[in-house]
């Protein structure tokens, strides 16, 4: 009798369970955990992709701490987060709340809102880049010129470049957030609203005491998901500022673009790995803080 045949039914179930779990475990170890650990080790080394790795200690982190470009990029990254996340959540909730009440062509309208999320970020960024061009090419400046208003330097201004890049990034993610909000709204029992209307409760009270509290799991998910997306913003910035990556005076450059530039333009993989570790720590801290602040009491 083989070893497997001598096992009890419960032990066999355990063997099969670990057999199926082995595939995702191996995947995460090879694709997730190993590269993460390797990046942490590399952040303490010097490597140019061709030569041998040499130990550098904490030199990369010291250089990063004294790098004025890093602190500029660090600020830009949090501007994307602190503006993009609340604006996108408020817009998506307002649209989802009113769209949920629409019955005529509801599915078509919902699909139209979701379409930008399915569109290639690269193609979308280039379309918006065309919108921002000066007269006579750019759509926005042509519109302003038709009213006799001076054209605006959207992507070539240290003041306007970041909001100009952030706007399409917010717009691109609205479709997904609207669908999730609508799913959360549909999950709220209608009996709560019927009872509130019978009692003569005001619309604002219904919103603050019924809708928003019952949407809390949905809001927590979207806050964390959206925050991670804005902290890792790259496609829109890279494609909308290809002539001057990161915008004028690095006014739009996020941390991911700095990592890309350091690794594949400067070939300083150790310094890029140190920046990656910093981004990882920021993502971890922001996510944990949000989960702690928004969790149920």
Backbone torsions as a table, in degrees:
resi	resn	phi	psi	omega
1	UNK	NA	132.3	-178.0
2	UNK	-74.7	167.3	179.1
3	UNK	-61.2	-40.1	-178.7
4	UNK	-65.0	-38.1	-178.6
5	UNK	-67.1	-25.8	-179.3
6	UNK	-80.7	-10.3	-179.4
7	UNK	-74.6	151.0	175.1
8	UNK	-76.0	170.2	180.0
9	UNK	-61.2	-42.0	-179.8
10	UNK	-64.4	-40.2	179.0
11	UNK	-67.1	-36.9	176.8
12	UNK	-65.3	-39.9	176.9
13	UNK	-61.7	-38.5	178.3
14	UNK	-65.2	-42.1	178.5
15	UNK	-61.0	-45.6	179.7
16	UNK	-65.4	-38.5	179.3
17	UNK	-61.9	-46.7	179.3
18	UNK	-69.1	-28.6	176.0
19	UNK	-63.7	-43.7	177.6
20	UNK	-71.4	-34.3	179.7
21	UNK	-72.4	-18.9	-177.1
22	UNK	-62.3	-34.6	-177.7
23	UNK	-64.4	-54.6	177.8
24	UNK	-65.7	-31.2	178.7
25	UNK	-64.2	-46.9	178.4
26	UNK	-62.5	-40.8	179.3
27	UNK	-59.2	-48.5	-177.7
28	UNK	-68.2	-35.2	178.8
29	UNK	-66.5	-43.9	-175.4
30	UNK	-78.0	-42.9	-172.5
31	UNK	-92.4	-28.9	-175.3
32	UNK	-107.7	-61.9	-170.1
33	UNK	-70.1	-44.1	-178.5
34	UNK	-62.9	-48.6	177.2
35	UNK	-61.0	-35.8	178.5
36	UNK	-64.5	-47.3	178.9
37	UNK	-63.9	-39.3	179.7
38	UNK	-65.0	-37.8	178.3
39	UNK	-66.1	-38.6	178.5
40	UNK	-63.6	-43.4	178.1
41	UNK	-65.0	-43.3	-178.8
42	UNK	-63.4	-27.7	-179.5
43	UNK	-65.8	-15.6	176.7
44	UNK	-101.8	14.9	-177.3
45	UNK	-129.3	168.8	172.1
46	UNK	-113.0	131.6	-178.9
47	UNK	-158.0	134.7	-179.3
48	UNK	-112.0	20.2	179.8
49	UNK	79.8	-18.4	-176.5
50	UNK	-111.9	-47.4	-178.2
51	UNK	-81.9	-174.7	178.6
52	UNK	-79.7	153.5	176.2
53	UNK	-74.1	138.7	176.8
54	UNK	-125.1	142.5	-177.3
55	UNK	-72.4	132.2	-178.1
56	UNK	-123.1	-1.3	-178.6
57	UNK	65.6	-134.3	-177.9
58	UNK	-98.6	18.2	-177.4
59	UNK	-59.3	-39.7	-179.2
60	UNK	-63.0	-39.1	179.9
61	UNK	-72.4	-35.2	176.2
62	UNK	-65.0	-43.7	177.1
63	UNK	-61.7	-41.3	179.9
64	UNK	-63.3	-41.3	-178.3
65	UNK	-64.8	-32.1	-177.9
66	UNK	-98.7	8.1	-178.5
67	UNK	-89.5	112.3	-179.6
68	UNK	-64.0	-30.0	178.4
69	UNK	-65.1	-39.2	179.2
70	UNK	-60.8	-43.5	-178.3
71	UNK	-69.2	-31.9	173.5
72	UNK	-65.8	-45.0	178.7
73	UNK	-65.9	-39.4	178.1
74	UNK	-59.2	-44.0	178.3
75	UNK	-64.1	-44.9	179.4
76	UNK	-58.2	-42.2	-178.2
77	UNK	-61.0	-41.4	-179.6
78	UNK	-76.7	-24.8	172.7
79	UNK	-65.4	-43.8	175.2
80	UNK	-56.6	-43.3	-178.3
81	UNK	-68.4	-50.8	-171.1
82	UNK	-73.6	-23.4	176.0
83	UNK	-96.4	-46.3	-174.3
84	UNK	-64.8	-43.5	-175.6
85	UNK	-65.5	-54.6	-179.4
86	UNK	-65.4	-38.9	-179.6
87	UNK	-63.6	-45.3	-178.9
88	UNK	-66.6	-37.7	-179.9
89	UNK	-69.3	-41.9	-180.0
90	UNK	-65.6	-45.9	179.5
91	UNK	-62.0	-46.7	-177.9
92	UNK	-65.6	-36.4	178.8
93	UNK	-67.8	-44.6	180.0
94	UNK	-60.8	-45.0	-179.9
95	UNK	-65.4	-44.8	-179.0
96	UNK	-64.5	-39.0	-178.6
97	UNK	-62.8	-43.5	-179.2
98	UNK	-80.1	-33.7	178.1
99	UNK	-66.7	-30.5	178.8
100	UNK	-64.5	-22.7	-179.9
101	UNK	-90.4	-8.9	-179.4
102	UNK	-82.5	134.9	178.4
103	UNK	-111.6	-31.7	-178.9
104	UNK	-78.6	122.4	-179.8
105	UNK	55.3	35.6	-177.2
106	UNK	-59.7	-48.1	-178.5
107	UNK	-63.4	-38.7	-179.9
108	UNK	-66.6	-44.5	-179.8
109	UNK	-64.4	-41.7	179.3
110	UNK	-63.2	-39.7	178.2
111	UNK	-65.0	-37.9	178.9
112	UNK	-64.3	-39.4	177.3
113	UNK	-67.9	-32.7	-177.3
114	UNK	-80.9	-17.9	-175.5
115	UNK	-57.1	-44.0	179.5
116	UNK	-60.0	-32.2	-179.9
117	UNK	-66.8	-29.2	-179.7
118	UNK	-86.8	-12.4	-177.7
119	UNK	-79.8	147.0	177.9
120	UNK	-58.3	130.7	-180.0
121	UNK	-63.2	-33.0	179.9
122	UNK	-66.8	-48.4	179.7
123	UNK	-62.0	-41.4	-179.6
124	UNK	-64.3	-41.6	-179.9
125	UNK	-63.5	-39.1	180.0
126	UNK	-70.7	-33.5	175.6
127	UNK	-64.8	-46.2	178.4
128	UNK	-65.6	-32.9	176.7
129	UNK	-62.9	-38.8	175.8
130	UNK	-64.6	-40.3	177.8
131	UNK	-56.5	-36.0	-173.0
132	UNK	-86.0	-3.5	-175.5
133	UNK	-66.8	156.7	177.9
134	UNK	-67.0	170.0	174.1
135	UNK	-62.3	138.9	8.1
136	UNK	-100.1	14.6	-174.5
137	UNK	-89.6	-49.8	-171.3
138	UNK	-67.8	135.5	-179.2
139	UNK	-65.4	-46.3	-176.3
140	UNK	-65.9	-44.9	-178.9
141	UNK	-69.8	-31.6	174.2
142	UNK	-65.6	-37.9	177.7
143	UNK	-64.9	-43.2	178.3
144	UNK	-65.2	-39.5	-179.1
145	UNK	-64.6	-31.1	179.6
146	UNK	-65.9	-19.9	176.6
147	UNK	-104.5	10.2	178.1
148	UNK	75.0	20.7	179.9
149	UNK	-95.2	137.5	-179.5
150	UNK	-61.5	144.5	-178.4
151	UNK	-69.3	156.2	-177.0
152	UNK	-111.1	135.6	174.2
153	UNK	-83.4	91.7	-175.7
154	UNK	-70.5	-51.8	-173.0
155	UNK	-99.0	-6.5	-179.1
156	UNK	-111.0	19.1	-179.6
157	UNK	-119.9	135.1	178.1
158	UNK	-66.8	-20.4	179.6
159	UNK	-88.2	-41.2	-172.8
160	UNK	-94.2	-17.3	-171.4
161	UNK	-63.9	-46.4	-177.0
162	UNK	-64.9	-48.6	175.7
163	UNK	-60.2	-34.0	179.7
164	UNK	-66.3	-35.2	177.3
165	UNK	-77.4	-35.9	-177.1
166	UNK	-69.0	-34.4	-176.9
167	UNK	-57.7	-51.9	178.0
168	UNK	-66.7	-28.6	177.2
169	UNK	-65.6	-40.7	176.2
170	UNK	-65.5	-45.8	-178.7
171	UNK	-60.9	-38.3	-177.2
172	UNK	-66.2	-31.9	-177.1
173	UNK	-92.4	-4.7	-176.3
174	UNK	-62.1	-40.1	-175.7
175	UNK	-57.6	-46.3	179.7
176	UNK	-63.4	-45.4	-178.6
177	UNK	-65.8	-36.5	178.0
178	UNK	-63.0	-44.7	179.7
179	UNK	-61.9	-42.4	-179.7
180	UNK	-67.0	-42.5	177.4
181	UNK	-62.5	-40.6	179.5
182	UNK	-65.3	-37.6	176.0
183	UNK	-63.1	-40.8	177.3
184	UNK	-65.3	-39.7	178.7
185	UNK	-66.5	-39.7	179.7
186	UNK	-67.5	-23.8	-178.5
187	UNK	-80.4	-13.1	178.7
188	UNK	-76.4	124.9	-179.0
189	UNK	-59.4	134.2	-179.3
190	UNK	-67.1	-21.4	-178.3
191	UNK	-63.2	-29.5	178.6
192	UNK	-63.8	-44.5	-179.9
193	UNK	-68.6	-38.5	179.7
194	UNK	-63.6	-42.9	178.7
195	UNK	-64.6	-38.6	179.8
196	UNK	-66.4	-40.9	178.9
197	UNK	-66.4	-37.4	178.0
198	UNK	-63.3	-38.1	179.7
199	UNK	-79.4	-2.6	178.8
200	UNK	74.6	28.5	-179.5
201	UNK	-72.3	141.0	-179.0
202	UNK	-71.0	161.2	-179.7
203	UNK	-62.8	-39.1	179.9
204	UNK	-66.6	-38.4	178.2
205	UNK	-65.4	-39.9	177.0
206	UNK	-60.9	-42.5	-179.9
207	UNK	-64.2	-46.0	-173.7
208	UNK	-80.8	-27.1	-175.0
209	UNK	-103.9	-18.5	-178.2
210	UNK	-118.8	-60.5	-171.7
211	UNK	-64.0	-56.7	-175.5
212	UNK	-64.7	-44.0	177.1
213	UNK	-60.7	-39.9	-179.4
214	UNK	-76.0	-16.0	175.6
215	UNK	-90.6	3.7	-174.1
216	UNK	-57.2	-44.6	176.8
217	UNK	-59.4	-39.5	178.0
218	UNK	-64.9	-43.3	-179.4
219	UNK	-64.1	-42.2	178.9
220	UNK	-59.9	-46.4	179.9
221	UNK	-60.4	-47.1	-176.8
222	UNK	-69.7	-35.2	177.7
223	UNK	-62.7	-47.9	-179.5
224	UNK	-66.3	-45.9	-179.0
225	UNK	-61.6	-46.4	-178.9
226	UNK	-67.0	-40.0	-179.7
227	UNK	-62.5	-43.6	178.3
228	UNK	-62.2	-40.0	179.3
229	UNK	-63.1	-43.1	-179.4
230	UNK	-74.4	-31.0	175.9
231	UNK	-69.2	-25.4	-179.1
232	UNK	-105.0	18.5	-177.3
233	UNK	-58.8	134.5	-177.8
234	UNK	-150.2	-53.0	-171.0
235	UNK	-55.8	-49.4	-176.7
236	UNK	-64.5	-43.0	-178.4
237	UNK	-66.0	-46.0	-175.8
238	UNK	-63.7	-43.3	-175.6
239	UNK	-80.9	-26.4	-179.9
240	UNK	-86.7	-11.3	-179.6
241	UNK	-129.1	38.4	-176.3
242	UNK	-63.8	-33.2	178.4
243	UNK	-68.5	-28.0	180.0
244	UNK	-145.0	76.6	-173.1
245	UNK	-51.9	124.4	-178.1
246	UNK	94.3	0.0	177.9
247	UNK	78.3	174.5	179.2
248	UNK	-64.2	127.9	-180.0
249	UNK	55.1	36.7	178.3
250	UNK	58.1	29.9	-174.6
251	UNK	-70.9	-18.6	178.8
252	UNK	-117.8	-0.9	-172.4
253	UNK	-70.2	121.6	173.6
254	UNK	-91.6	175.8	-175.0
255	UNK	-66.6	-36.4	180.0
256	UNK	-64.1	-39.2	178.0
257	UNK	-67.6	-35.8	176.0
258	UNK	-64.4	-40.5	177.3
259	UNK	-61.6	-45.7	179.0
260	UNK	-60.5	-45.9	-178.1
261	UNK	-64.7	-41.7	-179.6
262	UNK	-66.9	-40.3	-175.3
263	UNK	-76.3	-44.8	-168.6
264	UNK	-110.2	-3.4	171.6
265	UNK	-111.2	-41.7	177.8
266	UNK	-93.5	-14.7	-179.8
267	UNK	56.3	34.7	176.4
268	UNK	-104.6	83.4	-171.3
269	UNK	-70.5	-33.1	178.5
270	UNK	-64.8	-44.4	178.9
271	UNK	-66.9	-39.1	177.1
272	UNK	-64.5	-38.1	178.6
273	UNK	-65.7	-37.3	176.7
274	UNK	-63.0	-40.6	176.3
275	UNK	-64.6	-37.5	178.4
276	UNK	-64.5	-41.3	178.8
277	UNK	-63.6	-41.1	177.3
278	UNK	-61.5	-43.3	177.9
279	UNK	-62.9	-41.4	178.1
280	UNK	-60.3	-43.8	179.3
281	UNK	-64.8	-41.2	178.8
282	UNK	-62.1	-46.2	179.1
283	UNK	-60.5	-42.0	-179.2
284	UNK	-65.6	-46.5	-177.9
285	UNK	-65.9	-45.5	-179.5
286	UNK	-62.3	-43.2	-179.8
287	UNK	-64.6	-44.9	-179.3
288	UNK	-66.0	-40.2	178.1
289	UNK	-63.1	-42.9	-179.8
290	UNK	-65.6	-42.0	178.9
291	UNK	-64.5	-36.3	180.0
292	UNK	-71.8	-42.3	-177.8
293	UNK	-71.5	-31.4	-174.8
294	UNK	-100.1	0.4	-177.7
295	UNK	-70.1	161.0	178.8
296	UNK	-69.3	135.7	177.6
297	UNK	-83.8	NA	NA
